[in-house]
Amino acid sequence: MDVALEVVDEWIEGGEASGYITSVIEDSSGVVLGYVCYGPTPLTSGTFDLYWIAVDPTGQGKGFGQRLLAHAEAEVRKRGGRMLLIETSSQDSYASTIHFYERAGYELVARIPGYYRPGDDKLVFAKNLRSAG
Ligand SMILES: CC(C)(COP(=O)(O)OP(=O)(O)OC[C@H]1O[C@@H](n2cnc3c(N)ncnc32)[C@H](O)[C@@H]1OP(=O)(O)O)[C@@H](O)C(=O)NCCC(=O)NCCS
């Protein structure tokens, strides 16, 4: 949580120069239902990383996550982005998150065995924003 808050703070303080962009989804009275944090990957041309996406537990499964992800993709395209990468863990508890990314058109392009700890791989999902809608 500390790391997640840190990138939002950096974006609030430094704007896009921080390397992070945060978008939120709110209800009609301005209560934040979820957020997504993404930014250009340093030393690449047109590659972006999605660092965090989260929806309030009471609002999960209602399509807010897909709307946040679609919004982030549109913002990345506006900035000339051609590829969006998402890293996650292979732990069973991430199965529904992985399903969420696959539903949104992301493909598993890399796996680093034992990256987080023995038996817990790093999975890298990617979406080509030039060919995908
Ligand atoms: C992953 C997450 C952002 C998805 O947002 P969401 O608003 O719940 O998802 P949506 O309603 O847009 O999409 C629902 C789809 O996502 C999947 N999903 C993933 N996590 C889910 C959850 N906790 N509750 C319901 N559906 C979930 C469902 O399988 C569903 O697929 P289906 O349409 O085929 O049934 C959200 O569940 C969440 O914040 N999870 C905890 C934090 C997390 O894991 N973040 C990603 C790693 S940084």
PDBQT file of the ligand as one rigid body, heavy atoms in Angstrom, charges set to zero:
ROOT
HETATM    1  C1  LIG A 201      -8.966  -6.700 -10.697  1.00  0.00    +0.000 C 
HETATM    2  C2  LIG A 201      -9.974  -5.549 -10.511  1.00  0.00    +0.000 C 
HETATM    3  C3  LIG A 201      -9.277  -4.210 -10.783  1.00  0.00    +0.000 C 
HETATM    4  C4  LIG A 201     -11.094  -5.753 -11.550  1.00  0.00    +0.000 C 
HETATM    5  O1  LIG A 201     -12.021  -4.671 -11.434  1.00  0.00    +0.000 OA
HETATM    6  P1  LIG A 201     -13.592  -5.003 -11.383  1.00  0.00    +0.000 P 
HETATM    7  O2  LIG A 201     -14.314  -3.711 -11.453  1.00  0.00    +0.000 OA
HETATM    8  O3  LIG A 201     -13.857  -5.886 -10.236  1.00  0.00    +0.000 OA
HETATM    9  O4  LIG A 201     -13.778  -5.853 -12.739  1.00  0.00    +0.000 OA
HETATM   10  P2  LIG A 201     -14.921  -5.705 -13.823  1.00  0.00    +0.000 P 
HETATM   11  O5  LIG A 201     -16.256  -5.711 -13.151  1.00  0.00    +0.000 OA
HETATM   12  O6  LIG A 201     -14.633  -4.585 -14.748  1.00  0.00    +0.000 OA
HETATM   13  O7  LIG A 201     -14.692  -7.029 -14.646  1.00  0.00    +0.000 OA
HETATM   14  C5  LIG A 201     -15.172  -8.218 -14.093  1.00  0.00    +0.000 C 
HETATM   15  C6  LIG A 201     -14.290  -9.332 -14.578  1.00  0.00    +0.000 C 
HETATM   16  O8  LIG A 201     -13.068  -9.293 -13.836  1.00  0.00    +0.000 OA
HETATM   17  C7  LIG A 201     -12.915 -10.489 -13.094  1.00  0.00    +0.000 C 
HETATM   18  N1  LIG A 201     -12.610 -10.119 -11.703  1.00  0.00    +0.000 N 
HETATM   19  C8  LIG A 201     -11.385  -9.976 -11.238  1.00  0.00    +0.000 A 
HETATM   20  N2  LIG A 201     -11.408  -9.693  -9.932  1.00  0.00    +0.000 NA
HETATM   21  C9  LIG A 201     -12.714  -9.641  -9.574  1.00  0.00    +0.000 A 
HETATM   22  C10 LIG A 201     -13.382  -9.394  -8.338  1.00  0.00    +0.000 A 
HETATM   23  N3  LIG A 201     -12.709  -9.177  -7.202  1.00  0.00    +0.000 N 
HETATM   24  N4  LIG A 201     -14.728  -9.387  -8.315  1.00  0.00    +0.000 NA
HETATM   25  C11 LIG A 201     -15.433  -9.637  -9.452  1.00  0.00    +0.000 A 
HETATM   26  N5  LIG A 201     -14.847  -9.869 -10.653  1.00  0.00    +0.000 NA
HETATM   27  C12 LIG A 201     -13.511  -9.883 -10.708  1.00  0.00    +0.000 A 
HETATM   28  C13 LIG A 201     -14.174 -11.286 -13.160  1.00  0.00    +0.000 C 
HETATM   29  O9  LIG A 201     -13.793 -12.637 -13.387  1.00  0.00    +0.000 OA
HETATM   30  C14 LIG A 201     -14.981 -10.679 -14.284  1.00  0.00    +0.000 C 
HETATM   31  O10 LIG A 201     -14.871 -11.463 -15.431  1.00  0.00    +0.000 OA
HETATM   32  P3  LIG A 201     -16.235 -11.875 -16.225  1.00  0.00    +0.000 P 
HETATM   33  O11 LIG A 201     -16.769 -10.579 -16.748  1.00  0.00    +0.000 OA
HETATM   34  O12 LIG A 201     -15.756 -12.809 -17.277  1.00  0.00    +0.000 OA
HETATM   35  O13 LIG A 201     -17.122 -12.493 -15.200  1.00  0.00    +0.000 OA
HETATM   36  C15 LIG A 201     -10.625  -5.529  -9.109  1.00  0.00    +0.000 C 
HETATM   37  O14 LIG A 201     -11.318  -6.702  -8.908  1.00  0.00    +0.000 OA
HETATM   38  C16 LIG A 201      -9.644  -5.312  -7.962  1.00  0.00    +0.000 C 
HETATM   39  O15 LIG A 201      -9.437  -4.170  -7.543  1.00  0.00    +0.000 OA
HETATM   40  N6  LIG A 201      -9.037  -6.374  -7.435  1.00  0.00    +0.000 N 
HETATM   41  C17 LIG A 201      -8.114  -6.263  -6.332  1.00  0.00    +0.000 C 
HETATM   42  C18 LIG A 201      -6.853  -5.519  -6.691  1.00  0.00    +0.000 C 
HETATM   43  C19 LIG A 201      -6.070  -6.186  -7.799  1.00  0.00    +0.000 C 
HETATM   44  O16 LIG A 201      -5.947  -7.408  -7.874  1.00  0.00    +0.000 OA
HETATM   45  N7  LIG A 201      -5.511  -5.343  -8.693  1.00  0.00    +0.000 N 
HETATM   46  C20 LIG A 201      -4.703  -5.829  -9.816  1.00  0.00    +0.000 C 
HETATM   47  C21 LIG A 201      -3.279  -6.027  -9.441  1.00  0.00    +0.000 C 
HETATM   48  S1  LIG A 201      -2.443  -4.482  -9.199  1.00  0.00    +0.000 SA
ENDROOT
TORSDOF 0
